[in-house]
Amino acid sequence: MAMKRFILSTFLLAGLLLPVSSWAVGTGANTIINNTVNITYDTGAVTGLTVNASVSFRVDEIIAATHTWQDAGNIIVLSPDSNQVLTFLLTNVGNGVETFALSVNNAIAGDNFDPLNARIYLDNGNGIFDGILVETLYVPGVNDPVLDANGVDAIVIFVLNDIPAALLATNTGISRIIASSTTPGASGSPVGTILPGQGDGGLIDAIVGTTTADVNANGVYEVQANPVGLVKSADVIDDGSACTTGCSPIPGATIRYSVQVNVIGLGIAESLTIADVIPVNTTYLPSSITLDAIAMSDAVDADAGDFTANTVTINLGNVNAPATRTITFDVTIN
């Protein structure tokens, strides 16, 4: 019996001296580990006598998780914009089943703006955001993710934010998703904190692992640079000399203006209107407006173009990116 006590006390001492950073997550929490020592001996005429003693213990639970941003780069947005999606992956790398509460913090230092109206959605299983009517809206305390141990269970989490108005191109906004263990006493506790009786099944302790019981990840929005671009050109198409090329901009010559509108990046350019005032020393040539090579009338009517108050106007409405629209009209040099 003395030998058994010596071996057990040595094992416990080694466990106490083991540094926190080397805790290995592997054997499941609440697993019972048995150990038996056997002694055989002889007493003169009697041989082959045996004595054995056993000891067992349950493996404590280590609370640990990882949270990573899954998007390939900054999410490009407009200003204002709405329902812009960031994608994250929460993985339980502890050795016990764990439940996590989720929250968002948008007041993060180091960016240019705070995203608005944060909402969290839980993936339906395909890793792709399929819309707010398909994914599950997260409600704290109601559908907290419950994940199995040792990295075999993970969940994709989507964070939706709105983007404020009047931001500048290339401005960035950070949105942080936080996952906290719901084990009592775990959240906010330092690495190595022992939580008596809080492990799986309530028969073992829980210990806050090296990742702590609160993990987070940042996603970044970036305001699109110049989402609508313009390219304008002017060509002399007639100078009265029957020219086909190399016409000269002389009085009486006809100038064709071309305006190319490029809607780039993502999203929608809403209520897109082009207004081009006829320059001085020129006169608009009636019925010369075209949109994507289709003739427009000069009147304010059902088509997109009109000529009013010495101005050519094209109302394109909402234009989904990417798109290119081309407007032309003619003037004569006075």
C-alpha positions as CSV (number, residue, x, y, z in Angstrom):
1,M,0.0,0.0,0.0
2,A,2.9,2.4,0.7
3,M,4.1,1.8,-2.9
4,K,0.7,2.8,-4.3
5,R,0.5,6.0,-2.3
6,F,4.0,7.0,-3.5
7,I,3.2,6.5,-7.2
8,L,-0.1,8.4,-7.0
9,S,1.4,11.4,-5.2
10,T,4.2,11.6,-7.8
11,F,1.6,11.6,-10.6
12,L,-0.3,14.5,-9.0
13,L,2.8,16.5,-8.4
14,A,3.7,16.2,-12.1
15,G,0.3,17.4,-13.1
16,L,0.5,20.4,-10.8
17,L,3.9,21.4,-12.3
18,L,2.7,21.1,-15.9
19,P,2.6,24.5,-17.5
20,V,-0.8,25.8,-18.7
21,S,0.4,26.4,-22.3
22,S,1.1,22.7,-22.7
23,W,-2.3,21.4,-21.8
24,A,-3.3,19.1,-24.6
25,V,-6.9,18.9,-25.7
26,G,-7.7,15.3,-26.6
27,T,-9.3,12.8,-24.3
28,G,-12.9,13.7,-23.8
29,A,-14.0,15.5,-20.6
30,N,-15.5,13.2,-18.0
31,T,-13.6,10.1,-19.4
32,I,-12.7,7.7,-16.6
33,I,-9.1,6.6,-16.6
34,N,-8.3,3.5,-14.5
35,N,-4.9,2.3,-13.4
36,T,-4.0,-0.9,-11.5
37,V,-0.7,-1.9,-9.9
38,N,0.1,-5.6,-9.3
39,I,2.7,-7.0,-6.9
40,T,3.8,-10.7,-7.0
41,Y,5.9,-12.3,-4.4
42,D,6.9,-15.5,-2.7
43,T,6.9,-16.4,1.1
44,G,9.2,-19.4,1.3
45,A,7.1,-22.5,0.5
46,V,4.3,-20.3,-0.9
47,T,5.0,-18.8,-4.3
48,G,3.1,-16.7,-6.8
49,L,1.3,-14.6,-4.3
50,T,-0.2,-11.3,-5.7
51,V,-1.5,-8.0,-4.4
52,N,-3.1,-5.3,-6.5
53,A,-4.5,-1.9,-6.0
54,S,-6.4,0.4,-8.4
55,V,-7.1,4.1,-8.7
56,S,-9.2,6.0,-11.2
57,F,-10.0,9.6,-12.0
58,R,-12.2,11.5,-14.4
59,V,-10.6,13.9,-17.0
60,D,-11.5,17.5,-16.4
61,E,-12.9,19.7,-19.1
62,I,-10.8,22.3,-20.8
63,I,-12.8,25.3,-22.2
64,A,-11.2,26.5,-25.5
65,A,-12.5,27.7,-28.8
66,T,-11.3,29.5,-32.0
67,H,-13.1,32.2,-34.0
68,T,-11.9,33.1,-37.5
69,W,-13.0,35.6,-40.2
70,Q,-13.7,33.6,-43.4
71,D,-14.0,36.3,-46.1
72,A,-11.1,36.5,-48.5
73,G,-10.7,40.3,-47.9
74,N,-12.4,43.5,-47.0
75,I,-16.1,43.5,-47.9
76,I,-16.6,46.3,-50.4
77,V,-19.7,48.4,-49.6
78,L,-21.4,51.6,-50.7
79,S,-22.3,54.6,-48.5
80,P,-25.0,54.3,-47.4
81,D,-25.6,50.5,-47.7
82,S,-27.5,47.8,-45.8
83,N,-27.5,44.2,-44.9
84,Q,-23.8,43.7,-45.7
85,V,-22.6,40.2,-44.7
86,L,-19.4,39.2,-42.9
87,T,-18.7,35.4,-42.5
88,F,-17.0,33.8,-39.5
89,L,-16.3,30.2,-38.2
90,L,-16.6,29.3,-34.6
91,T,-14.9,26.0,-33.6
92,N,-14.9,24.3,-30.2
93,V,-11.3,23.0,-29.6
94,G,-11.9,22.1,-26.0
95,N,-12.4,18.5,-24.8
96,G,-16.0,18.9,-23.7
97,V,-19.3,19.9,-25.2
98,E,-19.6,23.7,-24.9
99,T,-22.4,26.3,-25.4
100,F,-21.4,29.7,-26.6
101,A,-23.2,33.1,-26.3
102,L,-22.6,35.5,-29.3
103,S,-22.4,39.3,-29.4
104,V,-21.1,42.0,-31.7
105,N,-18.9,45.0,-30.9
106,N,-18.7,47.7,-33.7
107,A,-16.9,50.3,-31.6
108,I,-13.4,49.1,-32.4
109,A,-10.4,51.5,-32.5
110,G,-8.4,51.9,-35.7
111,D,-11.1,52.2,-38.3
112,N,-12.9,55.2,-39.9
113,F,-16.5,54.4,-39.1
114,D,-18.7,52.2,-36.9
115,P,-21.1,49.8,-38.8
116,L,-24.7,50.0,-37.7
117,N,-27.6,47.8,-36.7
118,A,-25.6,44.5,-36.2
119,R,-27.5,41.3,-36.5
120,I,-26.2,37.7,-36.1
121,Y,-27.4,34.8,-38.2
122,L,-26.6,31.1,-37.8
123,D,-25.8,29.1,-41.0
124,N,-28.2,26.5,-42.2
125,G,-25.4,24.1,-43.0
126,N,-24.0,25.1,-46.5
127,G,-21.6,27.8,-45.4
128,I,-23.2,30.4,-47.7
129,F,-25.5,33.3,-46.7
130,D,-28.8,32.5,-48.3
131,G,-30.7,35.5,-47.1
132,I,-32.5,36.5,-43.9
133,L,-35.5,34.4,-44.7
134,V,-33.4,31.2,-44.9
135,E,-30.7,31.5,-42.3
136,T,-31.6,31.5,-38.6
137,L,-31.6,34.8,-36.7
138,Y,-29.6,34.4,-33.5
139,V,-31.4,35.2,-30.2
140,P,-29.2,35.3,-27.1
141,G,-30.1,32.6,-24.6
142,V,-32.5,31.0,-27.0
143,N,-30.4,29.4,-29.7
144,D,-26.9,29.7,-28.4
145,P,-24.6,27.3,-30.5
146,V,-23.8,24.0,-28.8
147,L,-20.6,22.5,-30.2
148,D,-19.0,19.1,-29.7
149,A,-15.4,18.7,-28.5
150,N,-12.0,18.6,-30.1
151,G,-12.6,20.6,-33.2
152,V,-15.0,18.1,-34.8
153,D,-17.8,20.6,-34.5
154,A,-17.9,24.1,-35.9
155,I,-20.6,26.6,-37.0
156,V,-20.5,29.3,-39.7
157,I,-21.8,32.6,-38.3
158,F,-22.9,35.6,-40.3
159,V,-22.9,39.2,-39.1
160,L,-25.0,41.7,-41.0
161,N,-24.5,45.4,-40.6
162,D,-25.7,48.6,-42.3
163,I,-23.2,51.2,-43.6
164,P,-23.6,54.9,-42.7
165,A,-24.1,57.6,-45.3
166,A,-21.6,60.3,-46.3
167,L,-18.4,58.2,-45.9
168,L,-15.3,58.7,-48.1
169,A,-13.9,56.2,-50.5
170,T,-11.6,53.6,-48.9
171,N,-13.0,54.3,-45.4
172,T,-13.0,51.1,-43.3
173,G,-15.3,49.9,-40.5
174,I,-14.5,47.0,-38.2
175,S,-17.2,44.6,-36.9
176,R,-16.1,42.2,-34.1
177,I,-18.0,39.0,-33.3
178,I,-17.5,37.6,-29.8
179,A,-18.2,34.1,-28.6
180,S,-18.2,33.5,-24.9
181,S,-18.6,30.2,-23.0
182,T,-21.8,30.0,-21.1
183,T,-20.2,27.8,-18.4
184,P,-20.8,29.7,-15.1
185,G,-17.7,31.7,-14.2
186,A,-15.8,31.0,-17.4
187,S,-16.4,34.2,-19.3
188,G,-13.8,36.9,-18.4
189,S,-11.7,34.6,-16.3
190,P,-8.0,34.3,-16.9
191,V,-6.2,31.2,-18.4
192,G,-6.0,28.4,-15.8
193,T,-9.0,29.4,-13.8
194,I,-10.5,26.2,-12.2
195,L,-14.3,26.1,-12.1
196,P,-15.3,23.4,-9.5
197,G,-18.0,21.1,-10.6
198,Q,-18.7,23.0,-13.9
199,G,-17.3,20.4,-16.3
200,D,-19.4,18.1,-18.5
201,G,-22.0,16.2,-16.4
202,G,-21.2,18.2,-13.2
203,L,-18.9,15.5,-11.9
204,I,-15.6,17.2,-12.9
205,D,-14.1,20.6,-12.9
206,A,-13.8,22.9,-15.9
207,I,-10.5,24.8,-16.6
208,V,-10.2,27.9,-18.8
209,G,-7.8,26.9,-21.6
210,T,-5.1,28.9,-23.3
211,T,-7.6,30.5,-25.8
212,T,-9.7,31.7,-22.8
213,A,-13.5,31.3,-22.6
214,D,-14.0,34.4,-24.8
215,V,-12.8,34.4,-28.4
216,N,-13.3,37.0,-31.1
217,A,-12.6,37.8,-34.7
218,N,-12.8,41.0,-36.7
219,G,-14.3,41.5,-40.1
220,V,-13.7,44.7,-42.2
221,Y,-15.9,46.7,-44.5
222,E,-14.3,49.1,-47.0
223,V,-16.2,51.8,-48.8
224,Q,-15.9,51.4,-52.6
225,A,-13.7,53.9,-54.3
226,N,-15.7,56.0,-56.9
227,P,-18.5,53.5,-57.6
228,V,-19.7,55.5,-60.6
229,G,-17.1,56.6,-63.2
230,L,-17.6,59.0,-66.2
231,V,-15.6,59.1,-69.5
232,K,-16.5,62.0,-71.8
233,S,-15.3,62.6,-75.4
234,A,-16.0,65.1,-78.2
235,D,-15.6,64.3,-81.9
236,V,-16.1,66.5,-84.9
237,I,-18.3,64.5,-87.2
238,D,-19.1,67.1,-89.9
239,D,-17.4,70.4,-90.8
240,G,-19.3,71.1,-94.0
241,S,-16.6,69.7,-96.2
242,A,-17.9,66.2,-96.6
243,C,-15.1,65.0,-94.4
244,T,-15.0,61.4,-93.2
245,T,-11.9,61.7,-90.9
246,G,-10.0,64.7,-89.7
247,C,-12.9,67.1,-89.6
248,S,-12.1,70.5,-88.2
249,P,-13.9,72.2,-85.3
250,I,-14.9,75.3,-87.3
251,P,-18.1,77.5,-87.0
252,G,-20.9,75.4,-88.4
253,A,-19.2,72.1,-87.7
254,T,-21.1,69.4,-85.8
255,I,-19.7,68.0,-82.6
256,R,-20.8,64.7,-81.1
257,Y,-20.4,64.4,-77.4
258,S,-20.2,60.9,-75.9
259,V,-20.7,60.2,-72.2
260,Q,-19.8,56.7,-70.9
261,V,-21.2,55.9,-67.4
262,N,-19.5,53.0,-65.6
263,V,-21.1,51.6,-62.5
264,I,-18.4,49.4,-60.9
265,G,-17.9,47.2,-57.9
266,L,-20.9,45.9,-56.0
267,G,-24.4,47.1,-55.2
268,I,-26.7,49.5,-56.9
269,A,-26.3,53.1,-58.0
270,E,-29.7,54.5,-57.2
271,S,-31.6,57.3,-59.0
272,L,-28.7,57.7,-61.4
273,T,-29.2,60.9,-63.5
274,I,-26.9,62.4,-66.1
275,A,-27.3,66.2,-66.8
276,D,-25.1,67.8,-69.5
277,V,-25.5,71.6,-70.1
278,I,-25.0,72.6,-73.7
279,P,-21.8,74.7,-73.7
280,V,-21.7,78.4,-74.8
281,N,-21.0,79.1,-78.4
282,T,-22.8,75.9,-79.4
283,T,-26.4,75.0,-80.3
284,Y,-28.0,71.6,-79.5
285,L,-28.9,69.6,-82.6
286,P,-32.6,68.5,-82.1
287,S,-33.4,64.8,-81.8
288,S,-29.8,63.8,-81.5
289,I,-29.8,62.1,-78.1
290,T,-29.1,58.4,-78.0
291,L,-28.8,56.0,-75.0
292,D,-26.8,52.8,-75.8
293,A,-27.3,53.6,-79.5
294,I,-31.1,53.9,-79.1
295,A,-32.6,57.2,-80.1
296,M,-34.3,59.3,-77.4
297,S,-36.9,62.0,-77.9
298,D,-36.2,65.6,-76.8
299,A,-39.5,65.7,-74.9
300,V,-40.1,64.8,-71.2
301,D,-41.9,61.5,-71.9
302,A,-41.7,57.8,-71.3
303,D,-38.1,57.3,-72.6
304,A,-35.0,58.1,-70.4
305,G,-33.8,61.2,-72.3
306,D,-34.9,64.8,-72.8
307,F,-33.7,68.2,-73.7
308,T,-35.0,70.9,-71.4
309,A,-33.6,74.3,-70.3
310,N,-30.6,73.9,-72.6
311,T,-29.6,70.7,-70.8
312,V,-29.5,67.1,-72.0
313,T,-30.8,64.9,-69.2
314,I,-30.8,61.1,-69.0
315,N,-32.6,59.4,-66.1
316,L,-31.2,55.8,-65.7
317,G,-32.9,55.1,-62.4
318,N,-31.4,52.2,-60.4
319,V,-28.4,50.6,-62.1
320,N,-27.0,47.3,-60.8
321,A,-23.2,47.0,-60.9
322,P,-21.3,46.2,-62.9
323,A,-22.8,48.1,-65.9
324,T,-21.8,50.5,-68.6
325,R,-24.3,52.9,-70.3
326,T,-23.4,55.3,-73.2
327,I,-25.1,58.6,-74.1
328,T,-24.4,60.7,-77.2
329,F,-25.8,64.0,-78.4
330,D,-24.8,66.5,-81.1
331,V,-24.2,70.3,-81.1
332,T,-23.1,72.7,-83.8
333,I,-20.5,75.4,-83.3
334,N,-22.1,78.8,-83.6
